[in-house]
Amino acid sequence: MKQKAKVSFLFDTKNSEYRFIEINSRKFYVVRVDVTGKNPSLVLKEAEEKISAFIGKDDKPIIRLILTGEAGKGFKESDFELFALAKKFEEKAIVEVSKDMKDKEAESEIEALRNKAIENISIKDFGTSVFLKELESKGYKLDVSPTDLFEALSSEKNKEKAISKALSLLFKNAL
């Protein structure tokens, strides 16, 4: 989708004359990529190709990349992070990434919370079980207990401290 030219209305009060002046603004394009049935790397490749088609046509255009569709089985909306792609094109375009996706897994987890289907489980235990499922689906094979890893990641309010704690736990045997 391409935008229409922008104009400004200029009225001369002395002569009672008016005219329209075209404003030179950046070109704005909207690129949509459907994620349905695709893995994140395929979506990244398709998005890169579509964005590349607009590079060089105009001087540093604004390109809004919108991810649409439904995340496939085993993928969540958070798996489709394309902000590195925006960084890649930052010299040639301003790329904005937004998502208009459906994530059935996340929706069902939220619905379970809403319906109090887990009322006999603490939020921490529920978080641990979700974390364990995610690790299993990704083929987790490290010497650190997943429960200890979850504890390290969730025990700190400061994100950097939590990551540092988890990394020290993961790599304590590597030194």
C-alpha positions as CSV (number, residue, x, y, z in Angstrom):
1,M,0.0,0.0,0.0
2,K,1.4,3.4,-1.0
3,Q,0.4,6.7,0.5
4,K,-1.0,9.7,-1.3
5,A,1.0,12.9,-1.7
6,K,0.6,15.3,1.2
7,V,-0.4,18.9,0.5
8,S,-0.8,22.0,2.6
9,F,-3.3,24.8,2.0
10,L,-1.8,28.3,1.9
11,F,-4.1,31.3,2.0
12,D,-2.8,34.8,1.4
13,T,-5.0,37.2,3.4
14,K,-3.8,40.3,1.7
15,N,-4.6,39.2,-1.8
16,S,-7.4,36.7,-0.8
17,E,-5.7,34.0,-2.9
18,Y,-5.0,30.4,-2.0
19,R,-2.9,27.6,-3.3
20,F,-2.0,24.1,-2.5
21,I,1.7,23.3,-1.8
22,E,2.9,19.7,-2.0
23,I,4.9,18.7,1.1
24,N,7.9,16.5,0.5
25,S,7.5,13.7,3.0
26,R,8.9,10.3,3.3
27,K,7.2,7.6,1.4
28,F,5.2,5.2,3.5
29,Y,4.6,1.6,2.7
30,V,2.7,-1.2,4.5
31,V,4.0,-4.8,4.1
32,R,2.0,-7.7,5.4
33,V,3.4,-11.1,6.0
34,D,1.1,-14.0,6.9
35,V,2.7,-16.3,9.5
36,T,0.1,-19.1,9.2
37,G,1.9,-22.5,8.8
38,K,5.4,-20.9,8.7
39,N,8.3,-21.1,11.1
40,P,10.0,-17.9,12.3
41,S,13.0,-18.2,10.0
42,L,10.8,-18.5,6.9
43,V,8.8,-15.5,8.0
44,L,12.0,-13.6,8.5
45,K,13.2,-14.5,5.0
46,E,9.8,-13.5,3.4
47,A,9.7,-10.2,5.3
48,E,13.3,-9.4,4.3
49,E,12.4,-10.0,0.6
50,K,9.3,-7.9,0.8
51,I,11.1,-5.0,2.5
52,S,14.0,-5.2,0.1
53,A,11.6,-4.6,-2.8
54,F,11.0,-1.0,-1.5
55,I,14.7,-0.2,-0.7
56,G,16.2,2.2,-3.3
57,K,12.9,3.3,-4.7
58,D,12.7,6.4,-2.4
59,D,15.0,8.2,0.0
60,K,14.8,6.2,3.3
61,P,11.1,5.3,3.2
62,I,9.0,4.3,6.2
63,I,8.0,0.7,6.0
64,R,5.5,-0.8,8.4
65,L,5.8,-4.6,8.6
66,I,2.6,-6.2,9.9
67,L,2.7,-9.9,10.8
68,T,-0.8,-11.5,10.4
69,G,-2.3,-14.9,10.7
70,E,-2.0,-17.6,13.3
71,A,1.2,-18.8,14.9
72,G,1.6,-22.5,14.0
73,K,1.7,-25.4,16.4
74,G,4.8,-25.2,18.6
75,F,5.3,-21.5,17.9
76,K,4.2,-18.5,19.9
77,E,3.8,-14.9,18.9
78,S,7.0,-14.1,20.8
79,D,8.9,-16.4,18.5
80,F,8.3,-14.0,15.6
81,E,10.6,-11.2,16.7
82,L,11.7,-9.2,13.7
83,F,13.2,-6.2,15.3
84,A,16.7,-7.3,14.2
85,L,15.4,-6.9,10.7
86,A,14.4,-3.3,11.4
87,K,18.0,-2.8,12.6
88,K,19.4,-4.3,9.5
89,F,17.6,-1.8,7.2
90,E,18.1,1.2,9.5
91,E,20.5,3.0,7.1
92,K,18.1,2.6,4.1
93,A,14.6,2.7,5.6
94,I,12.7,3.2,8.8
95,V,11.1,-0.2,9.5
96,E,8.3,-0.5,12.1
97,V,7.2,-4.0,13.1
98,S,3.8,-4.7,14.4
99,K,1.8,-7.9,15.0
100,D,-1.8,-8.7,14.2
101,M,-1.5,-12.4,15.0
102,K,-3.5,-15.0,16.8
103,D,-1.7,-17.2,19.3
104,K,-4.0,-20.1,20.3
105,E,-1.6,-21.5,22.8
106,A,-1.3,-18.3,24.7
107,E,-5.0,-17.7,24.4
108,S,-5.8,-21.1,25.9
109,E,-3.3,-20.5,28.8
110,I,-4.9,-17.1,29.5
111,E,-8.3,-18.7,29.3
112,A,-7.2,-21.4,31.8
113,L,-6.1,-18.6,34.2
114,R,-9.4,-16.8,33.7
115,N,-11.5,-19.9,34.3
116,K,-9.5,-20.7,37.4
117,A,-8.6,-24.1,36.0
118,I,-5.4,-23.9,37.9
119,E,-6.8,-22.7,41.2
120,N,-5.1,-25.5,43.2
121,I,-1.7,-24.5,41.7
122,S,0.4,-21.5,42.7
123,I,1.4,-19.1,40.0
124,K,5.0,-20.0,40.5
125,D,4.2,-23.7,40.0
126,F,2.2,-22.9,36.9
127,G,5.0,-20.8,35.6
128,T,7.5,-23.6,36.2
129,S,5.3,-26.1,34.4
130,V,4.9,-23.8,31.4
131,F,8.7,-23.2,31.4
132,L,9.4,-27.0,31.6
133,K,7.0,-27.6,28.6
134,E,8.8,-25.0,26.6
135,L,12.2,-26.4,27.4
136,E,11.0,-29.9,26.4
137,S,9.7,-28.7,23.1
138,K,13.0,-27.0,22.4
139,G,15.0,-30.1,23.2
140,Y,16.6,-28.8,26.5
141,K,19.7,-30.9,27.4
142,L,21.9,-29.2,30.0
143,D,23.3,-30.3,33.4
144,V,21.3,-27.7,35.2
145,S,17.9,-28.6,36.6
146,P,15.1,-26.7,34.8
147,T,13.5,-25.9,38.1
148,D,16.8,-24.3,39.3
149,L,17.0,-22.4,36.1
150,F,13.4,-21.2,36.4
151,E,14.1,-20.1,40.0
152,A,17.2,-18.1,38.9
153,L,15.2,-16.4,36.2
154,S,12.2,-15.6,38.3
155,S,13.8,-14.7,41.6
156,E,15.1,-11.2,40.6
157,K,13.0,-8.2,39.7
158,N,15.8,-6.7,37.7
159,K,16.0,-8.4,34.3
160,E,19.8,-8.1,34.0
161,K,20.4,-9.5,37.4
162,A,18.1,-12.5,36.7
163,I,19.9,-13.2,33.4
164,S,23.3,-12.9,35.1
165,K,22.2,-15.3,37.8
166,A,20.9,-17.8,35.2
167,L,24.0,-17.6,33.1
168,S,26.3,-18.1,36.2
169,L,24.2,-21.2,37.0
170,L,24.4,-22.5,33.5
171,F,28.2,-21.9,33.1
172,K,29.5,-22.6,36.6
173,N,30.7,-26.0,35.4
174,A,32.2,-24.7,32.2
175,L,34.9,-22.6,34.0
